[in-house]
């Protein structure tokens, strides 16, 4: 177990257990057939924030291995997406919400490799452009 201090908080993470849980896990966005997920896949390589990717890596998570991706609407010309990632561990001291990243004890929807593990959810909000030639959602 590794203690990670981040955003004024303290998190305990089993990096190896997290990596094992993600082995064979396919990104939700890859398996989803909705148009917003197609756009997310088209733009994530270009627009996924480097700092957020580095935060995920510190827990043993690859940013391309999301547990959930969902479209929340259009805000100021960009599309607001929510993403969930999990790591095996616990919150020792609650981090301050920062840069659209929140840490929440437990998981909402669990792929089989995450069942019966103590989890922390990393919830991320991203504002992304629409770059595919399919109909853009209005809301």
mmCIF file of the C-alpha atoms, coordinates in Angstrom:
data_MODEL
# 
_entry.id   MODEL 
# 
loop_
_atom_site.group_PDB 
_atom_site.id 
_atom_site.type_symbol 
_atom_site.label_atom_id 
_atom_site.label_alt_id 
_atom_site.label_comp_id 
_atom_site.label_asym_id 
_atom_site.label_entity_id 
_atom_site.label_seq_id 
_atom_site.pdbx_PDB_ins_code 
_atom_site.Cartn_x 
_atom_site.Cartn_y 
_atom_site.Cartn_z 
_atom_site.occupancy 
_atom_site.B_iso_or_equiv 
_atom_site.pdbx_formal_charge 
_atom_site.auth_seq_id 
_atom_site.auth_comp_id 
_atom_site.auth_asym_id 
_atom_site.auth_atom_id 
_atom_site.pdbx_PDB_model_num 
ATOM 1   C CA . UNK A 1 1   ? 0.000   0.000  0.000   1.00 0.00 ? 1   UNK A CA 1 
ATOM 2   C CA . UNK A 1 2   ? 1.227   3.460  -0.855  1.00 0.00 ? 2   UNK A CA 1 
ATOM 3   C CA . UNK A 1 3   ? 0.140   6.700  0.804   1.00 0.00 ? 3   UNK A CA 1 
ATOM 4   C CA . UNK A 1 4   ? -0.480  9.473  -1.723  1.00 0.00 ? 4   UNK A CA 1 
ATOM 5   C CA . UNK A 1 5   ? -0.899  13.061 -0.601  1.00 0.00 ? 5   UNK A CA 1 
ATOM 6   C CA . UNK A 1 6   ? -2.858  15.064 -3.132  1.00 0.00 ? 6   UNK A CA 1 
ATOM 7   C CA . UNK A 1 7   ? -5.014  18.209 -3.124  1.00 0.00 ? 7   UNK A CA 1 
ATOM 8   C CA . UNK A 1 8   ? -4.626  18.547 0.662   1.00 0.00 ? 8   UNK A CA 1 
ATOM 9   C CA . UNK A 1 9   ? -5.814  14.994 1.255   1.00 0.00 ? 9   UNK A CA 1 
ATOM 10  C CA . UNK A 1 10  ? -4.240  11.665 2.028   1.00 0.00 ? 10  UNK A CA 1 
ATOM 11  C CA . UNK A 1 11  ? -5.155  8.498  0.135   1.00 0.00 ? 11  UNK A CA 1 
ATOM 12  C CA . UNK A 1 12  ? -4.035  4.931  0.653   1.00 0.00 ? 12  UNK A CA 1 
ATOM 13  C CA . UNK A 1 13  ? -3.669  2.978  -2.592  1.00 0.00 ? 13  UNK A CA 1 
ATOM 14  C CA . UNK A 1 14  ? -2.756  -0.592 -3.444  1.00 0.00 ? 14  UNK A CA 1 
ATOM 15  C CA . UNK A 1 15  ? -1.245  0.183  -6.844  1.00 0.00 ? 15  UNK A CA 1 
ATOM 16  C CA . UNK A 1 16  ? -0.572  -3.445 -7.793  1.00 0.00 ? 16  UNK A CA 1 
ATOM 17  C CA . UNK A 1 17  ? -4.109  -4.543 -6.858  1.00 0.00 ? 17  UNK A CA 1 
ATOM 18  C CA . UNK A 1 18  ? -5.459  -1.611 -8.878  1.00 0.00 ? 18  UNK A CA 1 
ATOM 19  C CA . UNK A 1 19  ? -3.374  -2.556 -11.933 1.00 0.00 ? 19  UNK A CA 1 
ATOM 20  C CA . UNK A 1 20  ? -4.522  -6.184 -11.648 1.00 0.00 ? 20  UNK A CA 1 
ATOM 21  C CA . UNK A 1 21  ? -8.164  -5.099 -11.425 1.00 0.00 ? 21  UNK A CA 1 
ATOM 22  C CA . UNK A 1 22  ? -7.768  -3.137 -14.663 1.00 0.00 ? 22  UNK A CA 1 
ATOM 23  C CA . UNK A 1 23  ? -6.110  -6.013 -16.555 1.00 0.00 ? 23  UNK A CA 1 
ATOM 24  C CA . UNK A 1 24  ? -8.480  -7.077 -19.291 1.00 0.00 ? 24  UNK A CA 1 
ATOM 25  C CA . UNK A 1 25  ? -10.861 -4.192 -18.482 1.00 0.00 ? 25  UNK A CA 1 
ATOM 26  C CA . UNK A 1 26  ? -12.130 -2.486 -21.623 1.00 0.00 ? 26  UNK A CA 1 
ATOM 27  C CA . UNK A 1 27  ? -12.916 1.218  -21.506 1.00 0.00 ? 27  UNK A CA 1 
ATOM 28  C CA . UNK A 1 28  ? -16.643 1.836  -21.110 1.00 0.00 ? 28  UNK A CA 1 
ATOM 29  C CA . UNK A 1 29  ? -16.447 4.409  -23.913 1.00 0.00 ? 29  UNK A CA 1 
ATOM 30  C CA . UNK A 1 30  ? -15.059 1.744  -26.261 1.00 0.00 ? 30  UNK A CA 1 
ATOM 31  C CA . UNK A 1 31  ? -17.932 -0.660 -25.528 1.00 0.00 ? 31  UNK A CA 1 
ATOM 32  C CA . UNK A 1 32  ? -20.661 2.009  -25.646 1.00 0.00 ? 32  UNK A CA 1 
ATOM 33  C CA . UNK A 1 33  ? -22.394 2.737  -28.939 1.00 0.00 ? 33  UNK A CA 1 
ATOM 34  C CA . UNK A 1 34  ? -23.813 6.196  -28.136 1.00 0.00 ? 34  UNK A CA 1 
ATOM 35  C CA . UNK A 1 35  ? -22.774 9.197  -30.233 1.00 0.00 ? 35  UNK A CA 1 
ATOM 36  C CA . UNK A 1 36  ? -21.318 11.227 -27.299 1.00 0.00 ? 36  UNK A CA 1 
ATOM 37  C CA . UNK A 1 37  ? -18.994 8.304  -26.439 1.00 0.00 ? 37  UNK A CA 1 
ATOM 38  C CA . UNK A 1 38  ? -17.874 8.162  -30.073 1.00 0.00 ? 38  UNK A CA 1 
ATOM 39  C CA . UNK A 1 39  ? -16.950 11.835 -29.804 1.00 0.00 ? 39  UNK A CA 1 
ATOM 40  C CA . UNK A 1 40  ? -15.174 11.270 -26.483 1.00 0.00 ? 40  UNK A CA 1 
ATOM 41  C CA . UNK A 1 41  ? -13.044 8.533  -28.047 1.00 0.00 ? 41  UNK A CA 1 
ATOM 42  C CA . UNK A 1 42  ? -12.253 10.788 -31.008 1.00 0.00 ? 42  UNK A CA 1 
ATOM 43  C CA . UNK A 1 43  ? -11.012 13.669 -28.821 1.00 0.00 ? 43  UNK A CA 1 
ATOM 44  C CA . UNK A 1 44  ? -9.625  12.113 -25.627 1.00 0.00 ? 44  UNK A CA 1 
ATOM 45  C CA . UNK A 1 45  ? -6.125  11.545 -26.995 1.00 0.00 ? 45  UNK A CA 1 
ATOM 46  C CA . UNK A 1 46  ? -5.839  15.180 -27.958 1.00 0.00 ? 46  UNK A CA 1 
ATOM 47  C CA . UNK A 1 47  ? -7.649  16.868 -25.044 1.00 0.00 ? 47  UNK A CA 1 
ATOM 48  C CA . UNK A 1 48  ? -7.375  14.648 -21.961 1.00 0.00 ? 48  UNK A CA 1 
ATOM 49  C CA . UNK A 1 49  ? -5.544  16.890 -19.450 1.00 0.00 ? 49  UNK A CA 1 
ATOM 50  C CA . UNK A 1 50  ? -1.951  15.797 -18.859 1.00 0.00 ? 50  UNK A CA 1 
ATOM 51  C CA . UNK A 1 51  ? -2.148  16.688 -15.152 1.00 0.00 ? 51  UNK A CA 1 
ATOM 52  C CA . UNK A 1 52  ? -5.272  14.539 -14.712 1.00 0.00 ? 52  UNK A CA 1 
ATOM 53  C CA . UNK A 1 53  ? -3.611  11.670 -16.569 1.00 0.00 ? 53  UNK A CA 1 
ATOM 54  C CA . UNK A 1 54  ? -0.622  11.949 -14.217 1.00 0.00 ? 54  UNK A CA 1 
ATOM 55  C CA . UNK A 1 55  ? -2.921  11.858 -11.178 1.00 0.00 ? 55  UNK A CA 1 
ATOM 56  C CA . UNK A 1 56  ? -4.505  8.650  -12.508 1.00 0.00 ? 56  UNK A CA 1 
ATOM 57  C CA . UNK A 1 57  ? -1.079  7.135  -13.215 1.00 0.00 ? 57  UNK A CA 1 
ATOM 58  C CA . UNK A 1 58  ? -0.011  7.772  -9.615  1.00 0.00 ? 58  UNK A CA 1 
ATOM 59  C CA . UNK A 1 59  ? -2.769  5.324  -8.578  1.00 0.00 ? 59  UNK A CA 1 
ATOM 60  C CA . UNK A 1 60  ? -1.860  2.739  -11.233 1.00 0.00 ? 60  UNK A CA 1 
ATOM 61  C CA . UNK A 1 61  ? -4.655  3.753  -13.628 1.00 0.00 ? 61  UNK A CA 1 
ATOM 62  C CA . UNK A 1 62  ? -4.397  4.372  -17.367 1.00 0.00 ? 62  UNK A CA 1 
ATOM 63  C CA . UNK A 1 63  ? -6.649  7.207  -18.534 1.00 0.00 ? 63  UNK A CA 1 
ATOM 64  C CA . UNK A 1 64  ? -7.912  5.039  -21.400 1.00 0.00 ? 64  UNK A CA 1 
ATOM 65  C CA . UNK A 1 65  ? -9.416  2.511  -18.941 1.00 0.00 ? 65  UNK A CA 1 
ATOM 66  C CA . UNK A 1 66  ? -12.467 4.477  -17.746 1.00 0.00 ? 66  UNK A CA 1 
ATOM 67  C CA . UNK A 1 67  ? -15.141 2.625  -15.770 1.00 0.00 ? 67  UNK A CA 1 
ATOM 68  C CA . UNK A 1 68  ? -17.886 4.978  -16.974 1.00 0.00 ? 68  UNK A CA 1 
ATOM 69  C CA . UNK A 1 69  ? -18.189 7.919  -19.359 1.00 0.00 ? 69  UNK A CA 1 
ATOM 70  C CA . UNK A 1 70  ? -21.333 10.005 -19.651 1.00 0.00 ? 70  UNK A CA 1 
ATOM 71  C CA . UNK A 1 71  ? -22.343 13.174 -21.463 1.00 0.00 ? 71  UNK A CA 1 
ATOM 72  C CA . UNK A 1 72  ? -23.933 15.882 -19.305 1.00 0.00 ? 72  UNK A CA 1 
ATOM 73  C CA . UNK A 1 73  ? -24.694 18.504 -21.934 1.00 0.00 ? 73  UNK A CA 1 
ATOM 74  C CA . UNK A 1 74  ? -23.204 21.513 -23.605 1.00 0.00 ? 74  UNK A CA 1 
ATOM 75  C CA . UNK A 1 75  ? -21.668 24.316 -21.540 1.00 0.00 ? 75  UNK A CA 1 
ATOM 76  C CA . UNK A 1 76  ? -20.169 27.471 -23.035 1.00 0.00 ? 76  UNK A CA 1 
ATOM 77  C CA . UNK A 1 77  ? -19.686 25.840 -26.445 1.00 0.00 ? 77  UNK A CA 1 
ATOM 78  C CA . UNK A 1 78  ? -18.043 22.675 -25.090 1.00 0.00 ? 78  UNK A CA 1 
ATOM 79  C CA . UNK A 1 79  ? -19.460 19.306 -24.101 1.00 0.00 ? 79  UNK A CA 1 
ATOM 80  C CA . UNK A 1 80  ? -19.353 18.366 -20.433 1.00 0.00 ? 80  UNK A CA 1 
ATOM 81  C CA . UNK A 1 81  ? -18.409 14.741 -19.773 1.00 0.00 ? 81  UNK A CA 1 
ATOM 82  C CA . UNK A 1 82  ? -18.223 12.823 -16.534 1.00 0.00 ? 82  UNK A CA 1 
ATOM 83  C CA . UNK A 1 83  ? -15.808 9.935  -16.050 1.00 0.00 ? 83  UNK A CA 1 
ATOM 84  C CA . UNK A 1 84  ? -15.273 7.408  -13.272 1.00 0.00 ? 84  UNK A CA 1 
ATOM 85  C CA . UNK A 1 85  ? -12.092 5.528  -12.440 1.00 0.00 ? 85  UNK A CA 1 
ATOM 86  C CA . UNK A 1 86  ? -11.500 3.309  -9.399  1.00 0.00 ? 86  UNK A CA 1 
ATOM 87  C CA . UNK A 1 87  ? -8.490  2.420  -7.326  1.00 0.00 ? 87  UNK A CA 1 
ATOM 88  C CA . UNK A 1 88  ? -8.130  -0.157 -4.592  1.00 0.00 ? 88  UNK A CA 1 
ATOM 89  C CA . UNK A 1 89  ? -7.603  1.687  -1.331  1.00 0.00 ? 89  UNK A CA 1 
ATOM 90  C CA . UNK A 1 90  ? -9.200  4.199  0.962   1.00 0.00 ? 90  UNK A CA 1 
ATOM 91  C CA . UNK A 1 91  ? -9.448  7.873  1.811   1.00 0.00 ? 91  UNK A CA 1 
ATOM 92  C CA . UNK A 1 92  ? -7.479  8.715  4.956   1.00 0.00 ? 92  UNK A CA 1 
ATOM 93  C CA . UNK A 1 93  ? -8.078  12.476 4.699   1.00 0.00 ? 93  UNK A CA 1 
ATOM 94  C CA . UNK A 1 94  ? -10.561 13.896 2.196   1.00 0.00 ? 94  UNK A CA 1 
ATOM 95  C CA . UNK A 1 95  ? -8.837  15.788 -0.654  1.00 0.00 ? 95  UNK A CA 1 
ATOM 96  C CA . UNK A 1 96  ? -10.184 19.202 -1.605  1.00 0.00 ? 96  UNK A CA 1 
ATOM 97  C CA . UNK A 1 97  ? -12.155 19.103 -4.861  1.00 0.00 ? 97  UNK A CA 1 
ATOM 98  C CA . UNK A 1 98  ? -9.861  20.608 -7.471  1.00 0.00 ? 98  UNK A CA 1 
ATOM 99  C CA . UNK A 1 99  ? -9.483  20.816 -11.248 1.00 0.00 ? 99  UNK A CA 1 
ATOM 100 C CA . UNK A 1 100 ? -12.773 18.954 -11.758 1.00 0.00 ? 100 UNK A CA 1 
ATOM 101 C CA . UNK A 1 101 ? -11.461 15.898 -9.871  1.00 0.00 ? 101 UNK A CA 1 
ATOM 102 C CA . UNK A 1 102 ? -13.236 14.427 -6.835  1.00 0.00 ? 102 UNK A CA 1 
ATOM 103 C CA . UNK A 1 103 ? -12.449 11.395 -4.679  1.00 0.00 ? 103 UNK A CA 1 
ATOM 104 C CA . UNK A 1 104 ? -15.396 9.406  -3.306  1.00 0.00 ? 104 UNK A CA 1 
ATOM 105 C CA . UNK A 1 105 ? -15.281 6.292  -1.118  1.00 0.00 ? 105 UNK A CA 1 
ATOM 106 C CA . UNK A 1 106 ? -16.823 3.255  -2.822  1.00 0.00 ? 106 UNK A CA 1 
ATOM 107 C CA . UNK A 1 107 ? -17.985 2.556  -6.338  1.00 0.00 ? 107 UNK A CA 1 
ATOM 108 C CA . UNK A 1 108 ? -21.243 3.095  -8.205  1.00 0.00 ? 108 UNK A CA 1 
ATOM 109 C CA . UNK A 1 109 ? -21.069 0.359  -10.822 1.00 0.00 ? 109 UNK A CA 1 
ATOM 110 C CA . UNK A 1 110 ? -18.536 -2.426 -10.448 1.00 0.00 ? 110 UNK A CA 1 
ATOM 111 C CA . UNK A 1 111 ? -16.963 -4.443 -13.236 1.00 0.00 ? 111 UNK A CA 1 
ATOM 112 C CA . UNK A 1 112 ? -16.310 -8.025 -12.039 1.00 0.00 ? 112 UNK A CA 1 
ATOM 113 C CA . UNK A 1 113 ? -12.604 -7.424 -11.332 1.00 0.00 ? 113 UNK A CA 1 
ATOM 114 C CA . UNK A 1 114 ? -13.496 -4.679 -8.804  1.00 0.00 ? 114 UNK A CA 1 
ATOM 115 C CA . UNK A 1 115 ? -16.116 -6.610 -6.799  1.00 0.00 ? 115 UNK A CA 1 
ATOM 116 C CA . UNK A 1 116 ? -15.313 -7.270 -3.121  1.00 0.00 ? 116 UNK A CA 1 
ATOM 117 C CA . UNK A 1 117 ? -12.510 -4.714 -3.004  1.00 0.00 ? 117 UNK A CA 1 
ATOM 118 C CA . UNK A 1 118 ? -12.273 -1.546 -0.932  1.00 0.00 ? 118 UNK A CA 1 
ATOM 119 C CA . UNK A 1 119 ? -12.505 1.143  -3.602  1.00 0.00 ? 119 UNK A CA 1 
ATOM 120 C CA . UNK A 1 120 ? -12.173 4.857  -4.070  1.00 0.00 ? 120 UNK A CA 1 
ATOM 121 C CA . UNK A 1 121 ? -13.808 6.439  -7.099  1.00 0.00 ? 121 UNK A CA 1 
ATOM 122 C CA . UNK A 1 122 ? -12.015 9.220  -8.915  1.00 0.00 ? 122 UNK A CA 1 
ATOM 123 C CA . UNK A 1 123 ? -14.762 11.280 -10.555 1.00 0.00 ? 123 UNK A CA 1 
ATOM 124 C CA . UNK A 1 124 ? -13.642 13.652 -13.293 1.00 0.00 ? 124 UNK A CA 1 
ATOM 125 C CA . UNK A 1 125 ? -15.424 16.321 -15.304 1.00 0.00 ? 125 UNK A CA 1 
ATOM 126 C CA . UNK A 1 126 ? -14.039 17.350 -18.677 1.00 0.00 ? 126 UNK A CA 1 
ATOM 127 C CA . UNK A 1 127 ? -15.161 19.999 -21.142 1.00 0.00 ? 127 UNK A CA 1 
ATOM 128 C CA . UNK A 1 128 ? -14.414 18.764 -24.645 1.00 0.00 ? 128 UNK A CA 1 
ATOM 129 C CA . UNK A 1 129 ? -15.048 19.982 -28.180 1.00 0.00 ? 129 UNK A CA 1 
ATOM 130 C CA . UNK A 1 130 ? -17.275 18.151 -30.638 1.00 0.00 ? 130 UNK A CA 1 
ATOM 131 C CA . UNK A 1 131 ? -15.116 16.893 -33.493 1.00 0.00 ? 131 UNK A CA 1 
ATOM 132 C CA . UNK A 1 132 ? -16.961 14.023 -35.143 1.00 0.00 ? 132 UNK A CA 1 
ATOM 133 C CA . UNK A 1 133 ? -19.214 14.216 -38.169 1.00 0.00 ? 133 UNK A CA 1 
ATOM 134 C CA . UNK A 1 134 ? -22.222 12.797 -36.319 1.00 0.00 ? 134 UNK A CA 1 
ATOM 135 C CA . UNK A 1 135 ? -25.093 14.812 -34.916 1.00 0.00 ? 135 UNK A CA 1 
ATOM 136 C CA . UNK A 1 136 ? -24.061 16.916 -31.941 1.00 0.00 ? 136 UNK A CA 1 
ATOM 137 C CA . UNK A 1 137 ? -26.405 16.782 -28.926 1.00 0.00 ? 137 UNK A CA 1 
ATOM 138 C CA . UNK A 1 138 ? -28.043 20.138 -28.255 1.00 0.00 ? 138 UNK A CA 1 
ATOM 139 C CA . UNK A 1 139 ? -28.435 19.895 -24.494 1.00 0.00 ? 139 UNK A CA 1 
# 
